[in-house]
């Protein structure tokens, strides 16, 4: 049985949420997905993280994914800085 990229992402999210870890690290969770599936994955992460009181740290190159975050940090010139709300990507 072969799972699609979106199905694999959903399984990975379920496993992460089922753990007792307070932090979930997601490295490009939508990188290989179509826009519709990517949006669904981000919404699942946001909804379940709030429901289960988890901190989700997402690494992404997608401006759309970044803009869906509560807080955006940007790595620039070897420094991590907060992107102000008015300056959202």
N, C-alpha and C positions, 0 to 999 in steps of 0.2 A: 504494500500500500504506500503510495507516494503522496505526500502532502504538498499543497501549493505554498508559495511564499507567505501568503497571508495566513494560512492555516498554521504554518510553522511559527510565525510570529505570535499568534494567539496562544499556542501551546507554551511558548517561552514566557509570555506574560503571565499565564496561569501558574506556571511553576514558580516564577519569581514572587507572585502575590501570595502563593500558598506557603512560602517560607516565612520564618519568623524574623527575617532580617528587616530592619527599619528603613533601609535604603536599597533602592533598585537602580542599578547602573544599566542604561540602555545605549549601546553604541550603534548609531545609525539604524534605529529600529524600523525605519520606513525606506531605507536606501534602495531596495530592489523591488518596491511595490508600486502599483499604479496609484494615481491620486486618490481614488475612491477608497481603496483598501488602506492606504496610508492614513487618511483622515479617520477612518474607523479605528485603526490601531491606536492613534493618538488619543482619541476620545475614550477608548477602553482604558488606556493607561491612566488618564486623568480621573475618570470616574472611579475606578477601582482603587487608585492610590488614595483619594480622599475618603472613600468608604472604609478603607482598611488602615488609614492614618500612616501612609508610607511616604517617604521622600523619594521622588523619581528624578534622577539626573540623566538627561538625554544629551548625547553628543550628536550633533547634526550639522550638515551643510545646507539644509533646507530652511529658507527664510520663513516659509509657511509654518513649518514645525516649530521653529524657534519662537515665532510670534504667538503661538498657542500656549506658551509657558507663562507661569506666574512671575518668574524672574528670569532674566536673560543675562548670562555671563558670556563675555567674549574674550577669546585669547588673542591678544594683539601685542606685537613686539615683546613676546615672552612674558607678558603680564596678563593676568586675569582681571577683567574689569566689568562692573555692572553696566548694562546698557539701560539708560534712563527710559522711562515709559514714553516720553515724547520722541525719543530717538529710536524707537523700535525699528528693527531692520526692515 
